[in-house]
Amino acid sequence: MHAESQERLRILSLSPKPAWAEVWHLRKIFIPRRSITGRLLTGQVWRRHDGRRWIYKKFTADNS
């Protein structure tokens, strides 16, 4: 019972994200990745971590 309650607290903990997780990073990728909208991306992309996985967004000159 005690282990279950500790596991629940660990899952529900609201620890703050690291500072780098809030920032979009410009990256060059060689293996295609899925974007936020589900499209495949290659080349230069914006990348950000949401706490569980990397999120990718298409890079264009006008959104820099």
PDB file with SEQRES, HELIX, SHEET and CRYST1 records, atoms N, CA, C and O in Angstrom:
SEQRES   1 A   64  MET HIS ALA GLU SER GLN GLU ARG LEU ARG ILE LEU SER          
SEQRES   2 A   64  LEU SER PRO LYS PRO ALA TRP ALA GLU VAL TRP HIS LEU          
SEQRES   3 A   64  ARG LYS ILE PHE ILE PRO ARG ARG SER ILE THR GLY ARG          
SEQRES   4 A   64  LEU LEU THR GLY GLN VAL TRP ARG ARG HIS ASP GLY ARG          
SEQRES   5 A   64  ARG TRP ILE TYR LYS LYS PHE THR ALA ASP ASN SER              
HELIX    1 AA1 HIS A    2  LEU A   12  1                                  11    
HELIX    2 AA2 ALA A   19  GLU A   22  5                                   4    
HELIX    3 AA3 ALA A   61  ASN A   63  5                                   3    
SHEET    1 AA1 3 HIS A  25  ARG A  34  0                                        
SHEET    2 AA1 3 LEU A  40  HIS A  49 -1                                        
SHEET    3 AA1 3 TRP A  54  LYS A  58 -1                                        
CRYST1    1.000    1.000    1.000  90.00  90.00  90.00 P 1           1          
ATOM      1  N   MET A   1       0.824  -1.200   0.000  1.00  0.00           N  
ATOM      2  CA  MET A   1       0.000   0.000   0.000  1.00  0.00           C  
ATOM      3  C   MET A   1       0.868   1.264   0.000  1.00  0.00           C  
ATOM      4  O   MET A   1       0.579   2.222  -0.716  1.00  0.00           O  
ATOM      5  N   HIS A   2       1.906   1.257   0.790  1.00  0.00           N  
ATOM      6  CA  HIS A   2       2.783   2.432   0.880  1.00  0.00           C  
ATOM      7  C   HIS A   2       3.462   2.715  -0.456  1.00  0.00           C  
ATOM      8  O   HIS A   2       3.595   3.877  -0.842  1.00  0.00           O  
ATOM      9  N   ALA A   3       3.892   1.675  -1.166  1.00  0.00           N  
ATOM     10  CA  ALA A   3       4.544   1.850  -2.469  1.00  0.00           C  
ATOM     11  C   ALA A   3       3.574   2.429  -3.489  1.00  0.00           C  
ATOM     12  O   ALA A   3       3.964   3.239  -4.329  1.00  0.00           O  
ATOM     13  N   GLU A   4       2.313   2.018  -3.419  1.00  0.00           N  
ATOM     14  CA  GLU A   4       1.310   2.558  -4.345  1.00  0.00           C  
ATOM     15  C   GLU A   4       1.098   4.052  -4.129  1.00  0.00           C  
ATOM     16  O   GLU A   4       1.007   4.810  -5.094  1.00  0.00           O  
ATOM     17  N   SER A   5       1.019   4.475  -2.890  1.00  0.00           N  
ATOM     18  CA  SER A   5       0.797   5.901  -2.627  1.00  0.00           C  
ATOM     19  C   SER A   5       2.004   6.732  -3.051  1.00  0.00           C  
ATOM     20  O   SER A   5       1.843   7.849  -3.544  1.00  0.00           O  
ATOM     21  N   GLN A   6       3.216   6.198  -2.864  1.00  0.00           N  
ATOM     22  CA  GLN A   6       4.401   6.918  -3.330  1.00  0.00           C  
ATOM     23  C   GLN A   6       4.421   7.022  -4.842  1.00  0.00           C  
ATOM     24  O   GLN A   6       4.811   8.055  -5.387  1.00  0.00           O  
ATOM     25  N   GLU A   7       4.001   5.954  -5.535  1.00  0.00           N  
ATOM     26  CA  GLU A   7       3.950   5.975  -7.001  1.00  0.00           C  
ATOM     27  C   GLU A   7       2.940   7.005  -7.486  1.00  0.00           C  
ATOM     28  O   GLU A   7       3.208   7.728  -8.446  1.00  0.00           O  
ATOM     29  N   ARG A   8       1.794   7.082  -6.843  1.00  0.00           N  
ATOM     30  CA  ARG A   8       0.779   8.081  -7.222  1.00  0.00           C  
ATOM     31  C   ARG A   8       1.310   9.492  -7.030  1.00  0.00           C  
ATOM     32  O   ARG A   8       1.107  10.350  -7.889  1.00  0.00           O  
ATOM     33  N   LEU A   9       1.988   9.744  -5.917  1.00  0.00           N  
ATOM     34  CA  LEU A   9       2.563  11.066  -5.688  1.00  0.00           C  
ATOM     35  C   LEU A   9       3.626  11.400  -6.722  1.00  0.00           C  
ATOM     36  O   LEU A   9       3.719  12.545  -7.165  1.00  0.00           O  
ATOM     37  N   ARG A  10       4.432  10.413  -7.113  1.00  0.00           N  
ATOM     38  CA  ARG A  10       5.460  10.650  -8.115  1.00  0.00           C  
ATOM     39  C   ARG A  10       4.830  11.009  -9.452  1.00  0.00           C  
ATOM     40  O   ARG A  10       5.302  11.916 -10.137  1.00  0.00           O  
ATOM     41  N   ILE A  11       3.763  10.304  -9.830  1.00  0.00           N  
ATOM     42  CA  ILE A  11       3.093  10.568 -11.106  1.00  0.00           C  
ATOM     43  C   ILE A  11       2.435  11.939 -11.096  1.00  0.00           C  
ATOM     44  O   ILE A  11       2.480  12.651 -12.099  1.00  0.00           O  
ATOM     45  N   LEU A  12       1.823  12.322  -9.975  1.00  0.00           N  
ATOM     46  CA  LEU A  12       1.085  13.574  -9.893  1.00  0.00           C  
ATOM     47  C   LEU A  12       1.933  14.776  -9.491  1.00  0.00           C  
ATOM     48  O   LEU A  12       1.419  15.892  -9.412  1.00  0.00           O  
ATOM     49  N   SER A  13       3.212  14.568  -9.240  1.00  0.00           N  
ATOM     50  CA  SER A  13       4.049  15.683  -8.791  1.00  0.00           C  
ATOM     51  C   SER A  13       4.119  16.764  -9.860  1.00  0.00           C  
ATOM     52  O   SER A  13       4.165  16.486 -11.058  1.00  0.00           O  
ATOM     53  N   LEU A  14       4.127  17.980  -9.397  1.00  0.00           N  
ATOM     54  CA  LEU A  14       4.150  19.126 -10.306  1.00  0.00           C  
ATOM     55  C   LEU A  14       5.513  19.805 -10.238  1.00  0.00           C  
ATOM     56  O   LEU A  14       5.615  20.982  -9.893  1.00  0.00           O  
ATOM     57  N   SER A  15       6.540  19.063 -10.564  1.00  0.00           N  
ATOM     58  CA  SER A  15       7.879  19.638 -10.544  1.00  0.00           C  
ATOM     59  C   SER A  15       8.043  20.593 -11.721  1.00  0.00           C  
ATOM     60  O   SER A  15       7.555  20.310 -12.815  1.00  0.00           O  
ATOM     61  N   PRO A  16       8.714  21.708 -11.514  1.00  0.00           N  
ATOM     62  CA  PRO A  16       8.885  22.679 -12.599  1.00  0.00           C  
ATOM     63  C   PRO A  16       9.780  22.131 -13.707  1.00  0.00           C  
ATOM     64  O   PRO A  16      10.694  21.343 -13.462  1.00  0.00           O  
ATOM     65  N   LYS A  17       9.495  22.569 -14.927  1.00  0.00           N  
ATOM     66  CA  LYS A  17      10.308  22.171 -16.074  1.00  0.00           C  
ATOM     67  C   LYS A  17      11.646  22.893 -16.023  1.00  0.00           C  
ATOM     68  O   LYS A  17      11.728  24.004 -15.499  1.00  0.00           O  
ATOM     69  N   PRO A  18      12.698  22.275 -16.561  1.00  0.00           N  
ATOM     70  CA  PRO A  18      13.962  23.002 -16.660  1.00  0.00           C  
ATOM     71  C   PRO A  18      13.816  24.178 -17.636  1.00  0.00           C  
ATOM     72  O   PRO A  18      12.953  24.157 -18.514  1.00  0.00           O  
ATOM     73  N   ALA A  19      14.643  25.177 -17.480  1.00  0.00           N  
ATOM     74  CA  ALA A  19      14.542  26.386 -18.297  1.00  0.00           C  
ATOM     75  C   ALA A  19      14.683  26.084 -19.787  1.00  0.00           C  
ATOM     76  O   ALA A  19      14.004  26.705 -20.604  1.00  0.00           O  
ATOM     77  N   TRP A  20      15.562  25.132 -20.158  1.00  0.00           N  
ATOM     78  CA  TRP A  20      15.773  24.837 -21.573  1.00  0.00           C  
ATOM     79  C   TRP A  20      14.563  24.179 -22.210  1.00  0.00           C  
ATOM     80  O   TRP A  20      14.443  24.183 -23.436  1.00  0.00           O  
ATOM     81  N   ALA A  21      13.658  23.612 -21.410  1.00  0.00           N  
ATOM     82  CA  ALA A  21      12.490  22.932 -21.955  1.00  0.00           C  
ATOM     83  C   ALA A  21      11.453  23.913 -22.483  1.00  0.00           C  
ATOM     84  O   ALA A  21      10.589  23.528 -23.270  1.00  0.00           O  
ATOM     85  N   GLU A  22      11.522  25.160 -22.070  1.00  0.00           N  
ATOM     86  CA  GLU A  22      10.561  26.175 -22.498  1.00  0.00           C  
ATOM     87  C   GLU A  22      10.964  26.871 -23.791  1.00  0.00           C  
ATOM     88  O   GLU A  22      10.196  27.671 -24.325  1.00  0.00           O  
ATOM     89  N   VAL A  23      12.156  26.578 -24.299  1.00  0.00           N  
ATOM     90  CA  VAL A  23      12.722  27.318 -25.428  1.00  0.00           C  
ATOM     91  C   VAL A  23      12.762  26.443 -26.670  1.00  0.00           C  
ATOM     92  O   VAL A  23      13.086  25.258 -26.594  1.00  0.00           O  
ATOM     93  N   TRP A  24      12.428  27.034 -27.819  1.00  0.00           N  
ATOM     94  CA  TRP A  24      12.562  26.336 -29.103  1.00  0.00           C  
ATOM     95  C   TRP A  24      14.017  26.419 -29.540  1.00  0.00           C  
ATOM     96  O   TRP A  24      14.623  27.490 -29.504  1.00  0.00           O  
ATOM     97  N   HIS A  25      14.581  25.276 -29.957  1.00  0.00           N  
ATOM     98  CA  HIS A  25      15.962  25.194 -30.428  1.00  0.00           C  
ATOM     99  C   HIS A  25      15.953  24.895 -31.915  1.00  0.00           C  
ATOM    100  O   HIS A  25      15.173  24.059 -32.372  1.00  0.00           O  
ATOM    101  N   LEU A  26      16.798  25.558 -32.671  1.00  0.00           N  
ATOM    102  CA  LEU A  26      16.927  25.280 -34.096  1.00  0.00           C  
ATOM    103  C   LEU A  26      17.882  24.106 -34.265  1.00  0.00           C  
ATOM    104  O   LEU A  26      19.034  24.176 -33.834  1.00  0.00           O  
ATOM    105  N   ARG A  27      17.414  23.027 -34.889  1.00  0.00           N  
ATOM    106  CA  ARG A  27      18.208  21.817 -35.048  1.00  0.00           C  
ATOM    107  C   ARG A  27      18.186  21.346 -36.483  1.00  0.00           C  
ATOM    108  O   ARG A  27      17.230  21.610 -37.214  1.00  0.00           O  
ATOM    109  N   LYS A  28      19.224  20.655 -36.890  1.00  0.00           N  
ATOM    110  CA  LYS A  28      19.273  20.013 -38.194  1.00  0.00           C  
ATOM    111  C   LYS A  28      19.046  18.526 -37.964  1.00  0.00           C  
ATOM    112  O   LYS A  28      19.783  17.894 -37.207  1.00  0.00           O  
ATOM    113  N   ILE A  29      18.030  17.964 -38.612  1.00  0.00           N  
ATOM    114  CA  ILE A  29      17.729  16.545 -38.440  1.00  0.00           C  
ATOM    115  C   ILE A  29      17.942  15.802 -39.749  1.00  0.00           C  
ATOM    116  O   ILE A  29      17.676  16.328 -40.830  1.00  0.00           O  
ATOM    117  N   PHE A  30      18.420  14.583 -39.637  1.00  0.00           N  
ATOM    118  CA  PHE A  30      18.686  13.749 -40.807  1.00  0.00           C  
ATOM    119  C   PHE A  30      17.631  12.657 -40.962  1.00  0.00           C  
ATOM    120  O   PHE A  30      17.318  12.239 -42.076  1.00  0.00           O  
ATOM    121  N   ILE A  31      17.097  12.207 -39.856  1.00  0.00           N  
ATOM    122  CA  ILE A  31      16.037  11.191 -39.875  1.00  0.00           C  
ATOM    123  C   ILE A  31      14.709  11.932 -39.783  1.00  0.00           C  
ATOM    124  O   ILE A  31      14.535  12.738 -38.868  1.00  0.00           O  
ATOM    125  N   PRO A  32      13.765  11.694 -40.692  1.00  0.00           N  
ATOM    126  CA  PRO A  32      12.490  12.418 -40.660  1.00  0.00           C  
ATOM    127  C   PRO A  32      11.773  12.277 -39.316  1.00  0.00           C  
ATOM    128  O   PRO A  32      11.773  11.209 -38.705  1.00  0.00           O  
ATOM    129  N   ARG A  33      11.169  13.364 -38.876  1.00  0.00           N  
ATOM    130  CA  ARG A  33      10.428  13.417 -37.612  1.00  0.00           C  
ATOM    131  C   ARG A  33       9.029  13.936 -37.875  1.00  0.00           C  
ATOM    132  O   ARG A  33       8.797  14.636 -38.860  1.00  0.00           O  
ATOM    133  N   ARG A  34       8.101  13.598 -37.004  1.00  0.00           N  
ATOM    134  CA  ARG A  34       6.724  14.096 -37.110  1.00  0.00           C  
ATOM    135  C   ARG A  34       6.615  15.461 -36.448  1.00  0.00           C  
ATOM    136  O   ARG A  34       7.127  15.674 -35.349  1.00  0.00           O  
ATOM    137  N   SER A  35       5.940  16.383 -37.128  1.00  0.00           N  
ATOM    138  CA  SER A  35       5.740  17.718 -36.568  1.00  0.00           C  
ATOM    139  C   SER A  35       4.525  17.717 -35.644  1.00  0.00           C  
ATOM    140  O   SER A  35       3.892  16.681 -35.440  1.00  0.00           O  
ATOM    141  N   ILE A  36       4.211  18.867 -35.097  1.00  0.00           N  
ATOM    142  CA  ILE A  36       3.039  19.031 -34.244  1.00  0.00           C  
ATOM    143  C   ILE A  36       1.779  18.641 -35.012  1.00  0.00           C  
ATOM    144  O   ILE A  36       0.861  18.053 -34.442  1.00  0.00           O  
ATOM    145  N   THR A  37       1.735  18.963 -36.290  1.00  0.00           N  
ATOM    146  CA  THR A  37       0.559  18.677 -37.111  1.00  0.00           C  
ATOM    147  C   THR A  37       0.575  17.281 -37.714  1.00  0.00           C  
ATOM    148  O   THR A  37      -0.386  16.888 -38.375  1.00  0.00           O  
ATOM    149  N   GLY A  38       1.651  16.520 -37.500  1.00  0.00           N  
ATOM    150  CA  GLY A  38       1.716  15.155 -37.999  1.00  0.00           C  
ATOM    151  C   GLY A  38       2.452  14.985 -39.318  1.00  0.00           C  
ATOM    152  O   GLY A  38       2.598  13.863 -39.802  1.00  0.00           O  
ATOM    153  N   ARG A  39       2.919  16.085 -39.910  1.00  0.00           N  
ATOM    154  CA  ARG A  39       3.656  15.994 -41.166  1.00  0.00           C  
ATOM    155  C   ARG A  39       5.087  15.565 -40.901  1.00  0.00           C  
ATOM    156  O   ARG A  39       5.615  15.798 -39.814  1.00  0.00           O  
ATOM    157  N   LEU A  40       5.722  14.936 -41.892  1.00  0.00           N  
ATOM    158  CA  LEU A  40       7.124  14.542 -41.763  1.00  0.00           C  
ATOM    159  C   LEU A  40       8.027  15.736 -42.080  1.00  0.00           C  
ATOM    160  O   LEU A  40       7.808  16.451 -43.057  1.00  0.00           O  
ATOM    161  N   LEU A  41       9.028  15.935 -41.252  1.00  0.00           N  
ATOM    162  CA  LEU A  41       9.960  17.045 -41.421  1.00  0.00           C  
ATOM    163  C   LEU A  41      11.378  16.518 -41.570  1.00  0.00           C  
ATOM    164  O   LEU A  41      11.740  15.506 -40.971  1.00  0.00           O  
ATOM    165  N   THR A  42      12.173  17.204 -42.366  1.00  0.00           N  
ATOM    166  CA  THR A  42      13.608  16.931 -42.481  1.00  0.00           C  
ATOM    167  C   THR A  42      14.330  18.269 -42.578  1.00  0.00           C  
ATOM    168  O   THR A  42      13.692  19.310 -42.737  1.00  0.00           O  
ATOM    169  N   GLY A  43      15.649  18.247 -42.484  1.00  0.00           N  
ATOM    170  CA  GLY A  43      16.433  19.478 -42.590  1.00  0.00           C  
ATOM    171  C   GLY A  43      16.423  20.251 -41.291  1.00  0.00           C  
ATOM    172  O   GLY A  43      16.508  19.654 -40.217  1.00  0.00           O  
ATOM    173  N   GLN A  44      16.321  21.577 -41.365  1.00  0.00           N  
ATOM    174  CA  GLN A  44      16.306  22.405 -40.168  1.00  0.00           C  
ATOM    175  C   GLN A  44      14.897  22.503 -39.615  1.00  0.00           C  
ATOM    176  O   GLN A  44      13.947  22.767 -40.352  1.00  0.00           O  
ATOM    177  N   VAL A  45      14.767  22.289 -38.313  1.00  0.00           N  
ATOM    178  CA  VAL A  45      13.472  22.346 -37.637  1.00  0.00           C  
ATOM    179  C   VAL A  45      13.636  23.035 -36.291  1.00  0.00           C  
ATOM    180  O   VAL A  45      14.739  23.126 -35.752  1.00  0.00           O  
ATOM    181  N   TRP A  46      12.516  23.518 -35.758  1.00  0.00           N  
ATOM    182  CA  TRP A  46      12.480  23.994 -34.378  1.00  0.00           C  
ATOM    183  C   TRP A  46      12.138  22.799 -33.515  1.00  0.00           C  
ATOM    184  O   TRP A  46      11.279  21.996 -33.878  1.00  0.00           O  
ATOM    185  N   ARG A  47      12.820  22.667 -32.343  1.00  0.00           N  
ATOM    186  CA  ARG A  47      12.592  21.534 -31.468  1.00  0.00           C  
ATOM    187  C   ARG A  47      12.482  22.032 -30.026  1.00  0.00           C  
ATOM    188  O   ARG A  47      13.243  22.898 -29.596  1.00  0.00           O  
ATOM    189  N   ARG A  48      11.520  21.470 -29.287  1.00  0.00           N  
ATOM    190  CA  ARG A  48      11.309  21.836 -27.881  1.00  0.00           C  
ATOM    191  C   ARG A  48      10.889  20.587 -27.127  1.00  0.00           C  
ATOM    192  O   ARG A  48      10.222  19.719 -27.692  1.00  0.00           O  
ATOM    193  N   HIS A  49      11.264  20.484 -25.876  1.00  0.00           N  
ATOM    194  CA  HIS A  49      10.901  19.332 -25.056  1.00  0.00           C  
ATOM    195  C   HIS A  49       9.705  19.704 -24.195  1.00  0.00           C  
ATOM    196  O   HIS A  49       9.700  20.763 -23.566  1.00  0.00           O  
ATOM    197  N   ASP A  50       8.683  18.840 -24.159  1.00  0.00           N  
ATOM    198  CA  ASP A  50       7.484  19.146 -23.369  1.00  0.00           C  
ATOM    199  C   ASP A  50       7.471  18.438 -22.017  1.00  0.00           C  
ATOM    200  O   ASP A  50       6.448  18.438 -21.333  1.00  0.00           O  
ATOM    201  N   GLY A  51       8.583  17.842 -21.628  1.00  0.00           N  
ATOM    202  CA  GLY A  51       8.655  17.125 -20.369  1.00  0.00           C  
ATOM    203  C   GLY A  51       8.646  15.620 -20.550  1.00  0.00           C  
ATOM    204  O   GLY A  51       9.148  14.884 -19.702  1.00  0.00           O  
ATOM    205  N   ARG A  52       8.063  15.154 -21.677  1.00  0.00           N  
ATOM    206  CA  ARG A  52       8.034  13.731 -21.964  1.00  0.00           C  
ATOM    207  C   ARG A  52       8.672  13.394 -23.298  1.00  0.00           C  
ATOM    208  O   ARG A  52       9.271  12.329 -23.450  1.00  0.00           O  
ATOM    209  N   ARG A  53       8.549  14.291 -24.263  1.00  0.00           N  
ATOM    210  CA  ARG A  53       9.055  13.993 -25.604  1.00  0.00           C  
ATOM    211  C   ARG A  53       9.431  15.297 -26.300  1.00  0.00           C  
ATOM    212  O   ARG A  53       9.089  16.388 -25.842  1.00  0.00           O  
ATOM    213  N   TRP A  54      10.142  15.158 -27.416  1.00  0.00           N  
ATOM    214  CA  TRP A  54      10.504  16.316 -28.224  1.00  0.00           C  
ATOM    215  C   TRP A  54       9.357  16.649 -29.163  1.00  0.00           C  
ATOM    216  O   TRP A  54       8.732  15.754 -29.731  1.00  0.00           O  
ATOM    217  N   ILE A  55       9.081  17.939 -29.326  1.00  0.00           N  
ATOM    218  CA  ILE A  55       8.064  18.437 -30.255  1.00  0.00           C  
ATOM    219  C   ILE A  55       8.807  19.155 -31.371  1.00  0.00           C  
ATOM    220  O   ILE A  55       9.713  19.944 -31.106  1.00  0.00           O  
ATOM    221  N   TYR A  56       8.432  18.888 -32.608  1.00  0.00           N  
ATOM    222  CA  TYR A  56       9.106  19.482 -33.766  1.00  0.00           C  
ATOM    223  C   TYR A  56       8.154  20.403 -34.507  1.00  0.00           C  
ATOM    224  O   TYR A  56       6.954  20.141 -34.594  1.00  0.00           O  
ATOM    225  N   LYS A  57       8.708  21.490 -35.043  1.00  0.00           N  
ATOM    226  CA  LYS A  57       7.936  22.471 -35.798  1.00  0.00           C  
ATOM    227  C   LYS A  57       8.756  22.859 -37.012  1.00  0.00           C  
ATOM    228  O   LYS A  57       9.978  22.985 -36.924  1.00  0.00           O  
ATOM    229  N   LYS A  58       8.092  23.053 -38.152  1.00  0.00           N  
ATOM    230  CA  LYS A  58       8.782  23.409 -39.396  1.00  0.00           C  
ATOM    231  C   LYS A  58       9.491  24.751 -39.260  1.00  0.00           C  
ATOM    232  O   LYS A  58       8.941  25.707 -38.712  1.00  0.00           O  
ATOM    233  N   PHE A  59      10.729  24.809 -39.770  1.00  0.00           N  
ATOM    234  CA  PHE A  59      11.494  26.057 -39.764  1.00  0.00           C  
ATOM    235  C   PHE A  59      11.291  26.764 -41.081  1.00  0.00           C  
ATOM    236  O   PHE A  59      11.486  26.186 -42.150  1.00  0.00           O  
ATOM    237  N   THR A  60      10.895  28.026 -40.993  1.00  0.00           N  
ATOM    238  CA  THR A  60      10.845  28.903 -42.161  1.00  0.00           C  
ATOM    239  C   THR A  60      11.523  30.211 -41.758  1.00  0.00           C  
ATOM    240  O   THR A  60      11.586  30.538 -40.573  1.00  0.00           O  
ATOM    241  N   ALA A  61      12.016  30.938 -42.714  1.00  0.00           N  
ATOM    242  CA  ALA A  61      12.760  32.168 -42.430  1.00  0.00           C  
ATOM    243  C   ALA A  61      11.895  33.214 -41.736  1.00  0.00           C  
ATOM    244  O   ALA A  61      12.431  34.042 -41.000  1.00  0.00           O  
ATOM    245  N   ASP A  62      10.567  33.211 -41.942  1.00  0.00           N  
ATOM    246  CA  ASP A  62       9.730  34.237 -41.367  1.00  0.00           C  
ATOM    247  C   ASP A  62       9.323  33.963 -39.917  1.00  0.00           C  
ATOM    248  O   ASP A  62       8.775  34.861 -39.276  1.00  0.00           O  
ATOM    249  N   ASN A  63       9.567  32.748 -39.361  1.00  0.00           N  
ATOM    250  CA  ASN A  63       9.202  32.520 -37.958  1.00  0.00           C  
ATOM    251  C   ASN A  63      10.417  32.467 -37.054  1.00  0.00           C  
ATOM    252  O   ASN A  63      10.342  31.905 -35.962  1.00  0.00           O  
ATOM    253  N   SER A  64      11.539  33.040 -37.480  1.00  0.00           N  
ATOM    254  CA  SER A  64      12.737  33.061 -36.625  1.00  0.00           C  
ATOM    255  C   SER A  64      12.836  34.363 -35.859  1.00  0.00           C  
ATOM    256  O   SER A  64      13.778  34.558 -35.092  1.00  0.00           O  
TER     257      SER A  64                                                      
END                                                                             
